[in-house]
Amino acid sequence: MIYMDNAATTLHKPPQVAKAIVQALNSIGNAGRGATEASLGASRVIYDTREKLCRLFGGESPNRIVFTANSTESLNIAIKGILNPGDHVITTVLEHNSVLRPLYECRERGIELTILGCDGKGNISCENIESAVKENTRAIVCTHGSNLTGNMIDISAVGAIAEKHHVLFVVDASQTAGVFPVDVQKMKIDILCFTGHKSLRGPQGTGGMYVRTGVEVRPLLSGGSGVDTYNIHHPKEMPTALEAGTLNGHGIAGLNAALSYLEEIGMDSVRAQELSLMRMFYEGICGIPGVKVYGDFETRQRCPIVSFNIGDYDSSEVSDELFSVYGIATRPGAHCAPLMHKALGTKDQGAVRFSFSHYNTEEEVQTAIEAVRKLAED
């Protein structure tokens, strides 16, 4: 199988990730629940992973890193934990349902929602974001990179707007964490949400969020914390405030190994290779008759994603052919990005998405180009 569905999850992980998970399964206990070597070992692994993530994202302190199961949980905690009835929040049509659905729920609770449109190539205007800010605007919530087009939002510019108008800035880094540099302090990001199973190359069931010092987020869950047992309220100290219950220590151990791998090979090297493969594929298919590619490829700053359709064929039919005939794994359909599909006019057809990893090769890309060419000819 030629795996090119890395925007959904990275299939090929560094070998040390699996090794770390197996070792953790056989050695660590429950972090913060005792003074045994098993419990302390779990605490050490978890804190070391906080340190690595804090270093990766330029945070103030490892204690501002909170572990969750994925970006969806992180975004739900962030959105539902900072908004109140009467607040106004700004987002964009680029967003994944992990952002949109919690915001729709908030709208039903009396929160005002503005969703900004895009241009013909799927780009968002920072000027439009600033123009949408109102007196009661509480937050701007946006993705760093679209999981459908690969287009990116200039989060440094949006962060400056948020700081200027004294509103919170929440960023969904699901598609960019581990590939593109993110510095939460320099970019004025108040809450950064990320997942472990994509470009961070960790196991599924791992993710987290960075919360800036001074930003208070209501917990989505309350319960066991290992500390302050007799308090009827969940502890307010970070990161315990947002981490009720037992953490996925085994998965976090795998994420720790993945972060070590990323530090070793370098994010710049990963990004250069993935974007090179993406550009090779795009240039190979963009001129094929009947193939329509979506997104802005004039900019070099974009996620390693290429989405397209062949004529009027349903995207699922094309993706099935790519897999059954050529052994190429891709993602068809709506990609949990309904507003982006409406903007592109692909609501019914969906789109075939290729998303690249540095584990892919130029030979695989050439095979994929020829497969698309033959399908278009047929």
N, C-alpha and C positions, 0 to 999 in steps of 0.2 A: 504494500500500500504506500502510495505517495501522499503523505499527510499535509494538507494545506488548509487546515481549519483552526489555526492557532489563535485567532481572535476569540474563539469559543472556549478553548482550553488548549494549553500546550501538551501534546501527547508525549513527546520525547523529553524526558527530564534528565538532568545530570545524574550519573549513576550513584553519586554520593547521597542523593535525596532518598532513594529507596533504602540504602544502607542505614542512613540515620533514623528512618522510621522504624525499621526492624530492630535496631539497637534500642530505641526508645520504648518500643513495645515490651521489650524484655528487661527493662531496667528502671524506668521512671515511674513515680507514683503521682499523687495529686498535689500540685503546687500550692503552698500556703496552708496545707492541712496536716501539719505535724512537723516534727524535727528529725524524722528518720532520714537516712541517706537517700531513700527512694523519693521522698517528698522534696528534700533539698535539691536533689539532682534535677527534678522537674523545674523547680524555681530558677535554678541556674540557667538551664536551657532557655526558658521563657524570657528571663531578663536579658540574656545575651542577644536574643532575637530582637527584643525591643531596642537594644543599643544599635544593632545593625540597621534596623529600619529608621531609627532616629538619625543616624549618620547618612543614610541614603537620601532622606527627604529634608535634611537640614533643619531638624526640629530643635527645640530648646532643651528638652530633657526626655530620656527614655520613658519616664512616667507619663508623658503625654501621648504615648502610643498605646492604643487599645486594640485587643484582639477580638475578632468576630469570626463568623463562618465564611463570609464572602462580602463583596461590595454591596449586595442587596441589603444585607443586615446593617452594614455600616451606614448606608444612605438613609434607611428607615430610621435608625437611631438619630442621625444628624437632623433630618428634616422634621421629624415629629418631636424632636427634643428641643428645638429652638423657636418654633413658630407658635403663635397664639392667635385666637380669633381677633380680627381687626388688623392683623399684620398684612403686608403686601410682599410677595416674593416674585422674583424674575427668573425665568428659565428660557430654554430655546427648543426649537424643533429637532435639534440634533440628538436629544436625550433618549436614553434607554428607558424602558418601562420601570427600571429600578429607581429612577428619578420621577418619572411621570406619575406612576400610580400612587406613591405616597403623597405627591403634591395634589393629585385629584382628591384624595381622601381628606387632605387638609382644607381644600376648597369647600368640601361639604361641611366642614366645621367652622366656616365663616372666615377663612383666610383668602385674601384676594390674590389671584394668580394671573401673571402676564407671561405669555409664551411668545417669544420673538421668532419671526420667520427668517428665512435665509435667501440668498440670491440663487440664480440659476445653477451655480456650481456647488451649492450646498454650504456656502460660507456665511458666517455670522458677522455682522458689523458691530464693532465695539461702540461706535457712536450711537447706534440704536439701543445698546444696553444702557448707556448713560442717560439717554433721553427718556428711558422707561422708569428711571428712579423717581420715586415720589416721597412725600413727607412721611408716609407710614411704611416705606420699604424697610423690611427687616433683613432680607437676605437675597443674594444672587446665587443660584445653584446651576452649575453647568458642567458639562463633560470637558475633559482636556482633549480627547480625540474621539471622533465618531466611529462607532463600530460598524457602520454601513459604508460610508464613503471614504473613511480614513482622514477626512479633513480635520484640522486641529483648530482650536480656539486659542488666541493669544492670552493665556491666563495671567501673564505679567501685566498686560494692559488692563484686563478686567479687575485684577487685584488692586491696581492703582485707583480705578474708579470706585471700587468698594471702600477702600480706605478714605478716599476724598469725601465720600458721602456718609461715612460712618455706618455702613451696613456690613453684615457678615457675608463672607465669601466661602461657599462650599464647593469643592471640586471633586468630580468623579474621575479618578485616574485609572479606571479599570483597564483601558487599552494602552496606557502609556507608562505605568509604573514598571521600571525595569528596562525600559527602552529609551525614554527621554528623561533628561534631567529635570527634577522637580525640587525646588528649594522653597519650602513653605514660608520661611521668614522673608526672603528677598521678594517672593511673588505675592506676599501679603495674603496668604491663604489661611483662613481661620480653621477650617475643617477639611482634611484630605481623606477621601475614602478610596480604598484599594482592595484588590483581591490577590490571593497568593497563587492561584492555579493558572494564571495566564503568563504574562511576560516575566513575572518573578520566578516562574518555573518551579513553584512549590506544589504540594498536593492539594487536591480539592478539599473543601471544608476548612480552608484557612483564608484569612483576610484581616482587615483591620481599618483603623482610622487614626489620624493625628488630630488632636484638638489643641488649639493654641491656648496657652496660659491666659486665664481671665475669661475664657468663653465657657459658660455653663450650659450643659446639655442635660435635659431630663432623661433619666434612664428609661429604656424601653422595657427592660426586665428588672425585677428585684428578686432577691433570694439569698442563697448561701454565698458567703464571701470569704470565709475563713477567718474574719476579724470582726470585732464589735458585735458579737453574737446577740447580746441582750438589747441592742438598739432595735426598736420596732421599725425604724426606717433603714433603708439601704445606705451603707456608708457613702459619704460624699467625696472622699479623697480619691484622686485619680491614681492609677487607672481602674481601681476597684469599683468606682462609681458606675462604670459602664460595662463591667465584666461579671455579671451575676452567674453563679454556677461554675462547674468545672470546665476549664479551658481544654481545647483540643491539643494537649501536650504532645501527643505523638505526631500530629500533623505539623505543629509548630516546630518540632525538631527537624522535620523534613524541610520546612521553609527556611530554617536556620542554615541548613546545608546548601540550599539553593542560593541564599544570599551570599554565602561564602564563595560559591562558584562565580557568582556575578561580580563580586569584588575582585576575584582572581583574574578573570578574563577581560573585565572592563566593559562598562555599558556602552562606551563609544564604539568599541569594536563590534559589539552585538548589533547596535543600531546601523552602523555602516554596512554590515553584511546583509541585514534584512532589507534595508532600503534599496540596496543594489539589486537584490533578487526581485523585489517588487517592481523596480523600474524596468528591469529586463522583461518581466512578464507583461507589464503595461505596454511597452513599446512593441512587443511581439504580437499583441492582439488588437491594439487600438485601430489599426488600419484594415482589419479583416472585414469585408463586406457583411453587413447584417449584425455586427457586434456593436453594442452601445455601452460605453463605459461611463460610470457615474463618479462625480467628485472632481476636485481641482488638482490637476497634476502639473500645473505650472509652478507651484511652490515646491521647494525641496523639503519643507518642514511638514511632513504628513506621516500618518501611521502606515505600516507596511501591509496595506489592504487594497485590493482591487475588486470592485463589484461591477457586474455587467449583466446584460441580457443578450440573447441571440434572437433577433426578430421578435415575433410575438409569442414565442414558445414559453411555456410556464417554466419558471426557474427550477422547480423541483424536478421536472422532466429532464432538463439539461444536467442538473447535478447528479441525478440517477445514472444517466448515460456516462458521465465522466467517471463514476465509480465502477459501474458494472462492466464497462468496456475497457477502460484505461487504468482502473485501480487508483483513481485520484479522489481523495476525500475533500469535499468542499461543503459549504453551507448555503442552502437555498432559502427562500421564503422571506419572512418579514424581519427577522433578526431582532425582535423585541424593540424595534425602532419605528413605531407606526406613523408618527408625524413626519419623519424624514421620508418615508415612502410616499406619503401623500404629497409632500413638496416636490418629489422627483417624478410623480405620476406613475409610480410602480406599485400602488396599493394592491391591485389584483394579481399582477405578474410576479411580484417579489423581485429578488435579484440573486444571482449566483456570486458568492463571495469567496475569493481566494485570500488567505491571510498567511503570511510567511514567518518562518522561524529561522534563526541562524543555523539550525540543524538541517534545513533544506539545502539542496545543491543546485548548481547551474544546470546540471543534466536533468534534474527533475523539472526545473522551470521550462527547459526546452521541450520536454515531453508534454508538459501541460499546454504550451503554446500550440504545438502540433495537434493536440487533442481538440482544442477549441477551434482551430482552423478546419479540421475535418468535420466536426459537428456543424459548423456554420455552412460549409459547402454542401453537406447532406441535407 
